[in-house]
Amino acid sequence: MQFRLVLAVLGAALAFAAHAQSATGTLKKIAGSGTIQLGYLPDSVPFSYADNDKVPSGYSVDLCKRVAAGIQQQLALPKLELKWVPITLANRFEMLNEGKIDLECATSTNTISRQKIVDFSLMTWVDGGNFVTKGPTPAKGIADLSGKKVGVVQGTTTETALKTAMQRAAVSFEVVPVKAHVEGMKMLNDGKIDAYAADQTILIGLIIASGDQIVVRMAEQNFSFEPYGLVVRRNDADFKQAVNRVLAQLYRTGEVSAIYDRWFGKLGKPSSLLTAMFILNSLPE
């Protein structure tokens, strides 16, 4: 019995050594340290935020937990420590490229221009830009913002899409940059801006989080298309593939449904667009 136990331990050690030795880039870093550094946004409910106990939570956070477990299995690591690192919308890509995080678990939209500085996983969500106004009556769309002040987080794809939508609709309004979603909602409540724009699902999370503190309504029409992905460093094909392998399995097996239900079940079933996204990214092994 003891001899078999020694062989089992030896076999596991040899497997770990072989996987660690063959790993490259971020996977090699993770295998060597036994730690994966995961970046999260403290206030992007319900995707990536710190809960009342300051514990990272959300849909994107749960996806990253599953990715980390999958990478631990792929590398045959006996243990993998998850180190959660708070990031901001302004520094998220810088933190990634400087090696301060290994994977960004938030609300980043995959764009051609961003692909010049970072890489993206398979799609994790399909969203669109929208805005909320204070009061019980919702706006119909972007044309209703004419002559008003509209807050948006500076440097985001939503800011770019908002300005593009303004030009396309041939209306004029003042775009007011803010640093964070919570700040934008406070400015709306205080009357410093007339509307606040962000990705639709983030706005839903902000409305839920605010409870009865502020009465807002979301516009009836989105003004952009936002495909989310987890973010990895550029030119690290092995790590990107390791991340994608886990995501594809979640979609292929339908396990992603439990993660969706946990964070969005109150909103009903996934939209037809989101369901199609899950199916199209269910890549076979």
MOURJO-V573011 format. One record per helix or strand. SS is the DSSP state (A for helix, B for strand). FROM is the first residue (numbers start at 0). TO is the last residue. If there is no record, write none. Layout:
BEGIN
[[SS;FROM;TO] [SS;FROM;TO]]
END
This chain:
BEGIN
[[A;1;21] [A;24;32] [B;34;40] [B;42;43] [B;47;49] [B;55;56] [A;58;73] [B;80;86] [A;91;96] [B;102;103] [B;108;108] [A;113;115] [B;118;126] [B;128;133] [A;141;144] [B;148;152] [A;156;167] [B;173;177] [A;180;188] [B;194;198] [A;199;209] [B;215;217] [B;225;231] [A;236;252] [A;255;266] [A;271;279]]
END
